[in-house]
Amino acid sequence: MGNRDWLNWRASDLGAAIGQGAIDPVALTQVYLDAIDGHEYRDRIYARVTHDRALAEAGAAAKRAQNGTRRHALDGVPVSWKDLFDSAGVATEAGSALLKGHTPQADARVLANATQAGLVCLGKTHMSELAFSGIGINPVTATPPNVNDPALAPGGSSSGAATSVAFGLAAAAIGSDTGGSVRIPAAWNDIVGFKTTSGRISLDGVQPLCKRFDTIGPLCRSVADAVLLLSALEGKPAADLAGASLRGLRIGVLETEVLTDIRPEPLAAFEEAKARLADAGAELVPVRSAALERASPLAAYLYASEAYGLWADVIEANPDVMFPQILERFRAGAKVSAPTYVASWEKLFAARKEWNDQMGGFDAVICPTAPILPPNVERMLTDDAYYVSENLLALRNTRVGNMMDLPAVSLPTGHKSCGITLMGKPMQEEALARVAVAAEAALS
């Protein structure tokens, strides 16, 4: 007989209890499946629930736990997967009618790695159409509810991933982040979201948006959970978090456009979070970046052009099935010339080098995860200008991490739907995790 209290446990704690023999993975998985099937928002969060796969994987995990051959600290822990990760024999539609019925024959590399580590696949979660929105609204398939108010947007594009965790329907979730798609829904649903550096984790078998910006990352209840999930996704040892402290660390406080037009609630949460980090011993240093100010406008030439280049043939074969707002964003890419695209990348490479040279002396750089609170879904669907302005503003701060190609983690601040983002150095997720776990302790 399972215990519904498990639905609120951290993934790392569930894994430890399985290792101690205190939790049976089959009972745990059944508790999650029952919770999913009995939940009022089941079909708004999950696109497909993989009951048979989950129970089979849980049974195998239970046998390994019994005979002392567990493969990973999360062996037997149930997680959800954003619906752009290929899963063998189960539809992968990326939140779009364009891919309706698309059923791959093999798992994406990261899903295969996670399965090899013993994680249990609960199913596929809803998302923004083709991952091209930070708001999380999708009238084509489903719009998940925000955990703080079902009338508000959940954040995207990993909307169902975040809400599966926030509503207790997964111990953790795997999403993707091209401009903020892990961190925005994490912030708006008061959980942890960890964006990795581009190229750090394999994208094989992942439906793309912009391959040069696409990254994979976990959404979960703690930094410790995120570190273990990254380990499972990569098939590598987890970062050591023991003894992590903020004392003596230098943290840059970004003061460029990330604070422009910020709403009062996210600003107040950020100011309080800064005070808590300082009280825990961190040295906070205001910093501006001319490189970032030059790089930010380049996003207009880089994102939509690559996205449309990848999807134009599929889109134009059946454009009427798309959410018009998303269709318009893709088609904007057709207006960017090849010389402009190439020149923009060259400028961005130079800006990244300048950023890294300037920020090399900081252990992390921080900013509010989003300058706005989750907008009302109904207004977003009936006011086109409001949709465009809020969508762009939602992603403005998180896009810094993608443009500069940095690992970044969003932490809850204790204020509803307000997160703080810590950005590290390229490919140094382990170092960032140690800063993040210490910051997490200070903020809690």
C-alpha positions as CSV (number, residue, x, y, z in Angstrom):
1,M,0.0,0.0,0.0
2,G,1.4,3.3,-1.0
3,N,1.6,6.6,0.9
4,R,0.3,9.7,-0.7
5,D,2.7,11.8,1.3
6,W,5.4,10.6,-1.1
7,L,3.9,12.9,-3.7
8,N,5.4,15.9,-1.9
9,W,8.9,14.3,-1.3
10,R,12.0,15.4,-3.2
11,A,13.2,13.0,-5.8
12,S,16.5,12.7,-3.9
13,D,14.7,11.7,-0.7
14,L,12.6,9.2,-2.5
15,G,15.7,7.7,-4.1
16,A,17.4,7.5,-0.7
17,A,14.4,5.8,0.9
18,I,14.3,3.2,-2.0
19,G,18.0,2.5,-1.3
20,Q,17.2,2.0,2.4
21,G,14.4,-0.4,1.7
22,A,11.8,2.0,3.1
23,I,9.9,2.5,-0.2
24,D,9.0,0.0,-2.8
25,P,9.4,1.5,-6.3
26,V,6.2,-0.3,-7.6
27,A,4.1,1.1,-4.7
28,L,5.7,4.5,-5.3
29,T,4.9,4.5,-9.0
30,Q,1.4,3.3,-8.4
31,V,0.8,6.2,-6.0
32,Y,1.9,8.6,-8.7
33,L,-0.2,6.9,-11.4
34,D,-3.3,6.9,-9.2
35,A,-2.7,10.6,-8.4
36,I,-2.3,11.4,-12.1
37,D,-5.4,9.5,-13.1
38,G,-7.5,10.9,-10.3
39,H,-6.4,14.6,-10.7
40,E,-8.8,17.2,-12.1
41,Y,-6.0,18.6,-14.3
42,R,-4.7,15.3,-15.6
43,D,-5.4,16.0,-19.2
44,R,-4.2,19.6,-19.0
45,I,-0.8,18.5,-17.6
46,Y,-0.1,15.1,-19.2
47,A,-0.5,14.5,-23.0
48,R,0.0,10.7,-22.5
49,V,0.5,8.6,-19.4
50,T,2.6,5.5,-19.9
51,H,1.2,3.2,-17.3
52,D,2.6,-0.1,-18.6
53,R,6.1,1.3,-19.1
54,A,6.1,2.9,-15.7
55,L,5.1,-0.2,-13.8
56,A,7.5,-2.4,-15.8
57,E,10.4,-0.1,-15.0
58,A,9.3,0.2,-11.4
59,G,9.2,-3.6,-11.1
60,A,12.8,-3.9,-12.5
61,A,13.9,-1.2,-10.1
62,A,12.3,-3.0,-7.2
63,K,14.3,-6.2,-8.0
64,R,17.5,-4.2,-8.2
65,A,16.8,-2.6,-4.8
66,Q,16.1,-6.0,-3.3
67,N,19.3,-7.6,-4.6
68,G,21.6,-4.6,-4.0
69,T,22.3,-3.8,-7.7
70,R,20.7,-0.3,-7.9
71,R,22.2,1.7,-10.8
72,H,21.8,5.2,-9.6
73,A,20.7,7.3,-6.6
74,L,17.4,7.9,-8.4
75,D,16.8,4.3,-9.5
76,G,13.1,3.7,-9.1
77,V,12.0,7.3,-8.9
78,P,9.1,8.3,-11.2
79,V,9.6,11.4,-13.5
80,S,7.7,13.0,-16.4
81,W,9.0,14.0,-19.8
82,K,8.2,17.0,-22.0
83,D,6.5,15.9,-25.2
84,L,9.4,16.7,-27.4
85,F,11.6,13.8,-26.2
86,D,11.2,10.7,-28.5
87,S,9.8,7.7,-26.6
88,A,9.6,4.3,-28.4
89,G,6.1,3.3,-29.4
90,V,4.5,6.4,-27.8
91,A,3.5,9.5,-29.7
92,T,5.8,12.5,-29.5
93,E,3.9,15.5,-30.9
94,A,5.8,18.6,-29.4
95,G,2.5,20.2,-28.6
96,S,1.5,20.6,-32.2
97,A,-1.2,19.1,-34.5
98,L,1.6,19.2,-37.2
99,L,3.1,16.1,-35.5
100,K,-0.2,14.4,-34.5
101,G,0.4,10.7,-34.3
102,H,4.1,10.9,-34.8
103,T,5.4,7.8,-33.0
104,P,9.2,7.2,-32.9
105,Q,10.6,3.7,-32.7
106,A,13.4,4.6,-30.2
107,D,13.9,6.6,-27.1
108,A,15.8,9.9,-27.2
109,R,19.3,9.5,-26.0
110,V,18.6,11.3,-22.7
111,L,15.5,9.2,-22.1
112,A,17.5,6.0,-22.8
113,N,20.2,7.2,-20.4
114,A,17.7,7.9,-17.7
115,T,16.0,4.6,-18.2
116,Q,19.4,2.9,-18.0
117,A,20.0,4.7,-14.7
118,G,16.6,3.3,-13.4
119,L,14.4,6.3,-13.6
120,V,10.7,5.5,-14.1
121,C,8.9,7.2,-17.1
122,L,5.4,8.3,-16.0
123,G,4.6,9.8,-19.4
124,K,4.7,12.9,-21.6
125,T,3.7,16.4,-20.6
126,H,2.0,19.2,-22.5
127,M,4.1,22.1,-23.8
128,S,3.9,25.3,-25.9
129,E,3.5,24.5,-29.6
130,L,6.9,23.4,-31.0
131,A,8.5,25.0,-27.9
132,F,8.2,28.5,-29.3
133,S,6.7,30.4,-26.3
134,G,7.7,31.3,-22.8
135,I,4.1,31.8,-21.7
136,G,2.9,28.2,-21.9
137,I,-0.5,28.8,-23.5
138,N,-1.4,26.2,-26.1
139,P,-5.0,26.2,-27.4
140,V,-4.1,23.4,-29.9
141,T,-3.5,20.7,-27.3
142,A,-3.8,22.0,-23.7
143,T,-2.7,24.8,-21.4
144,P,-1.7,23.5,-18.0
145,P,-2.9,25.4,-15.0
146,N,-0.5,27.6,-12.9
147,V,-0.1,26.0,-9.4
148,N,-0.9,29.4,-7.7
149,D,-4.0,30.2,-9.8
150,P,-5.4,28.0,-12.6
151,A,-6.5,31.1,-14.5
152,L,-2.9,32.2,-14.9
153,A,-0.3,31.1,-17.5
154,P,2.0,28.3,-16.3
155,G,5.1,29.5,-18.2
156,G,6.6,27.7,-21.1
157,S,7.5,26.0,-23.1
158,S,8.0,23.2,-20.4
159,S,4.6,24.0,-19.0
160,G,3.4,20.5,-18.2
161,A,6.8,19.5,-17.0
162,A,6.7,22.2,-14.3
163,T,3.1,21.7,-13.3
164,S,3.5,17.9,-13.1
165,V,6.0,18.6,-10.3
166,A,4.2,21.5,-8.7
167,F,0.9,19.6,-8.4
168,G,2.6,16.5,-7.1
169,L,2.1,14.4,-10.2
170,A,5.8,13.6,-10.8
171,A,8.8,13.5,-8.5
172,A,10.7,15.6,-11.1
173,A,10.4,16.4,-14.8
174,I,12.7,16.8,-17.8
175,G,12.2,19.8,-20.0
176,S,14.1,21.8,-22.6
177,D,15.2,25.4,-22.6
178,T,15.9,27.5,-25.7
179,G,15.2,31.0,-24.3
180,G,13.9,30.3,-20.8
181,S,11.6,27.3,-21.3
182,V,12.8,25.5,-18.1
183,R,13.3,28.5,-15.9
184,I,10.1,30.5,-16.6
185,P,7.7,27.7,-15.7
186,A,9.9,26.7,-12.8
187,A,9.8,30.3,-11.4
188,W,6.0,30.7,-12.0
189,N,5.3,27.4,-10.3
190,D,7.7,27.9,-7.4
191,I,10.1,25.0,-8.1
192,V,13.8,24.7,-9.2
193,G,14.7,24.8,-12.9
194,F,18.2,24.0,-14.2
195,K,19.3,25.0,-17.7
196,T,22.4,23.4,-19.0
197,T,25.1,24.8,-21.4
198,S,24.4,24.2,-25.1
199,G,26.0,20.9,-26.2
200,R,26.4,19.6,-22.6
201,I,23.5,17.0,-23.0
202,S,22.7,15.1,-26.2
203,L,19.8,16.4,-28.3
204,D,19.6,13.1,-30.3
205,G,15.9,12.2,-30.5
206,V,14.7,15.6,-29.3
207,Q,12.3,17.6,-31.5
208,P,14.3,20.9,-32.2
209,L,13.4,24.5,-32.1
210,C,16.8,26.2,-32.6
211,K,19.5,23.6,-32.4
212,R,22.2,26.2,-31.6
213,F,20.3,27.3,-28.5
214,D,18.4,24.2,-27.5
215,T,19.3,22.8,-24.1
216,I,17.9,20.1,-21.8
217,G,17.3,20.5,-18.1
218,P,15.4,19.2,-15.0
219,L,12.5,20.8,-13.2
220,C,12.3,19.6,-9.6
221,R,12.0,20.5,-5.9
222,S,15.6,21.1,-5.0
223,V,19.1,21.7,-6.4
224,A,20.1,18.3,-5.0
225,D,17.4,16.8,-7.2
226,A,18.6,18.7,-10.2
227,V,22.2,17.5,-9.7
228,L,21.1,13.9,-9.5
229,L,18.9,14.2,-12.6
230,L,21.7,15.8,-14.6
231,S,23.8,12.8,-13.6
232,A,21.2,10.4,-14.9
233,L,20.7,12.3,-18.1
234,E,24.4,12.3,-18.9
235,G,25.3,8.9,-17.4
236,K,28.0,10.6,-15.3
237,P,28.7,11.0,-11.6
238,A,26.8,13.6,-9.8
239,A,28.4,16.9,-8.6
240,D,29.5,16.9,-5.0
241,L,27.5,19.4,-3.0
242,A,29.0,18.7,0.4
243,G,30.1,21.8,2.3
244,A,28.8,24.3,-0.2
245,S,28.6,27.8,1.2
246,L,28.1,31.4,0.1
247,R,30.7,32.7,2.5
248,G,33.4,34.5,0.6
249,L,31.8,34.1,-2.9
250,R,31.5,37.0,-5.3
251,I,28.2,37.3,-7.0
252,G,27.5,39.8,-9.8
253,V,24.2,41.6,-9.6
254,L,23.2,42.2,-13.2
255,E,21.9,45.7,-13.7
256,T,21.3,46.0,-17.4
257,E,17.9,45.7,-19.1
258,V,16.9,42.8,-16.7
259,L,15.5,45.4,-14.3
260,T,13.8,47.6,-16.9
261,D,10.0,47.6,-16.7
262,I,10.1,45.0,-13.9
263,R,6.8,44.6,-12.0
264,P,6.8,45.5,-8.3
265,E,6.4,41.9,-7.0
266,P,9.3,40.3,-8.8
267,L,11.5,43.3,-7.9
268,A,10.6,43.1,-4.2
269,A,11.3,39.4,-4.2
270,F,14.7,40.0,-5.9
271,E,15.7,42.7,-3.4
272,E,14.8,40.4,-0.5
273,A,16.7,37.5,-2.1
274,K,19.8,39.7,-2.5
275,A,19.6,40.6,1.2
276,R,19.4,36.9,2.2
277,L,22.4,36.0,0.0
278,A,24.4,38.8,1.5
279,D,23.4,37.8,5.0
280,A,24.7,34.3,4.2
281,G,28.2,35.7,3.5
282,A,28.2,36.4,-0.3
283,E,29.7,39.6,-1.6
284,L,27.2,41.2,-4.0
285,V,28.7,43.4,-6.7
286,P,26.6,45.5,-9.1
287,V,27.6,44.8,-12.7
288,R,26.7,46.0,-16.2
289,S,27.6,44.4,-19.5
290,A,28.1,46.3,-22.6
291,A,28.5,43.0,-24.4
292,L,25.0,41.9,-23.3
293,E,23.5,45.2,-24.4
294,R,25.0,44.7,-27.9
295,A,24.0,41.0,-28.0
296,S,20.4,41.2,-26.9
297,P,19.0,42.7,-30.1
298,L,20.6,39.9,-32.1
299,A,18.0,37.5,-30.8
300,A,15.5,38.9,-33.2
301,Y,17.7,37.7,-36.1
302,L,18.8,34.4,-34.7
303,Y,15.8,32.6,-33.1
304,A,13.0,32.8,-35.6
305,S,15.2,32.4,-38.6
306,E,16.7,29.1,-37.4
307,A,13.3,27.9,-36.1
308,Y,11.6,28.6,-39.4
309,G,14.5,27.1,-41.4
310,L,14.0,23.9,-39.5
311,W,10.2,23.8,-39.6
312,A,9.1,25.8,-42.7
313,D,8.3,22.8,-44.9
314,V,6.2,21.1,-42.2
315,I,4.5,24.3,-41.2
316,E,3.6,25.5,-44.7
317,A,2.2,22.1,-45.6
318,N,-0.5,22.6,-43.0
319,P,-0.3,26.1,-41.4
320,D,-4.0,26.3,-40.5
321,V,-3.7,23.7,-37.7
322,M,-1.3,26.0,-35.8
323,F,-1.9,28.5,-33.0
324,P,-1.8,31.8,-35.0
325,Q,0.5,33.5,-32.5
326,I,3.1,30.7,-32.8
327,L,2.7,30.5,-36.6
328,E,3.4,34.2,-36.8
329,R,6.5,33.9,-34.7
330,F,7.9,31.2,-37.0
331,R,7.1,33.0,-40.2
332,A,9.0,36.1,-38.9
333,G,12.1,34.1,-39.5
334,A,11.6,34.2,-43.3
335,K,12.3,37.9,-43.2
336,V,15.9,37.5,-42.0
337,S,18.5,37.4,-44.7
338,A,21.4,34.9,-44.7
339,P,24.0,37.6,-44.4
340,T,22.2,39.1,-41.4
341,Y,22.0,35.7,-39.8
342,V,25.7,35.0,-40.3
343,A,26.8,38.4,-39.2
344,S,24.6,38.2,-36.1
345,W,26.3,35.0,-35.0
346,E,29.7,36.5,-35.5
347,K,28.7,39.4,-33.3
348,L,27.3,37.1,-30.7
349,F,30.5,35.0,-30.5
350,A,32.4,38.2,-29.9
351,A,29.9,39.3,-27.2
352,R,30.2,35.9,-25.5
353,K,33.9,36.2,-25.3
354,E,33.7,39.7,-23.8
355,W,31.1,38.5,-21.3
356,N,33.2,35.6,-20.1
357,D,36.3,37.9,-19.8
358,Q,34.3,40.4,-17.7
359,M,32.4,37.9,-15.5
360,G,35.3,35.5,-14.9
361,G,35.9,36.8,-11.4
362,F,32.3,36.1,-10.2
363,D,31.1,32.8,-8.8
364,A,27.7,33.5,-10.3
365,V,25.7,36.4,-11.8
366,I,22.2,36.9,-10.7
367,C,19.0,38.6,-11.9
368,P,15.2,38.1,-11.5
369,T,14.1,35.1,-13.4
370,A,11.2,36.9,-15.0
371,P,10.3,40.6,-14.8
372,I,6.6,39.9,-14.8
373,L,4.1,37.7,-13.0
374,P,2.1,35.0,-14.9
375,P,-0.5,36.7,-17.1
376,N,-4.1,35.8,-17.3
377,V,-4.7,33.2,-19.9
378,E,-8.1,34.5,-21.2
379,R,-6.7,37.9,-21.7
380,M,-3.7,36.5,-23.6
381,L,-6.0,34.7,-25.9
382,T,-8.2,37.7,-26.7
383,D,-5.7,40.5,-26.8
384,D,-3.0,40.0,-29.5
385,A,-0.9,43.0,-28.6
386,Y,-0.8,42.0,-24.9
387,Y,0.2,38.4,-25.9
388,V,3.1,39.6,-27.9
389,S,4.4,42.1,-25.3
390,E,4.1,39.8,-22.3
391,N,5.6,36.8,-24.2
392,L,8.7,38.9,-25.1
393,L,9.0,40.4,-21.7
394,A,8.6,37.0,-20.0
395,L,11.7,35.7,-21.8
396,R,13.9,38.8,-21.7
397,N,15.8,37.9,-18.6
398,T,16.2,34.2,-19.1
399,R,17.4,34.7,-22.7
400,V,20.6,36.2,-21.2
401,G,21.7,32.7,-20.3
402,N,21.0,31.3,-23.7
403,M,22.5,34.2,-25.6
404,M,25.7,34.1,-23.5
405,D,25.6,30.2,-23.5
406,L,25.7,29.8,-19.8
407,P,24.3,27.2,-17.3
408,A,21.6,28.8,-15.2
409,V,19.3,27.8,-12.4
410,S,16.1,29.4,-11.2
411,L,15.3,29.2,-7.5
412,P,12.1,30.0,-5.8
413,T,12.3,33.1,-3.5
414,G,9.4,32.3,-1.2
415,H,7.2,34.8,-3.1
416,K,4.6,33.3,-5.3
417,S,5.7,33.0,-9.0
418,C,8.9,35.0,-8.4
419,G,12.2,33.3,-9.0
420,I,15.9,34.4,-8.9
421,T,18.3,33.1,-11.5
422,L,22.0,32.3,-10.9
423,M,24.2,32.0,-14.0
424,G,27.5,30.3,-14.1
425,K,30.3,29.7,-16.6
426,P,30.0,27.7,-19.7
427,M,30.1,23.9,-19.1
428,Q,30.7,24.5,-15.4
429,E,27.3,23.1,-14.1
430,E,29.0,21.5,-11.1
431,A,30.4,24.8,-9.8
432,L,27.1,26.5,-10.4
433,A,25.3,23.8,-8.5
434,R,27.4,24.3,-5.4
435,V,26.6,28.0,-5.5
436,A,22.9,27.3,-6.1
437,V,22.5,24.8,-3.3
438,A,24.1,27.3,-0.9
439,A,21.8,30.0,-2.2
440,E,18.8,27.7,-1.9
441,A,19.6,27.2,1.8
442,A,19.9,31.0,2.3
443,L,16.6,31.7,0.6
444,S,14.6,29.0,2.4
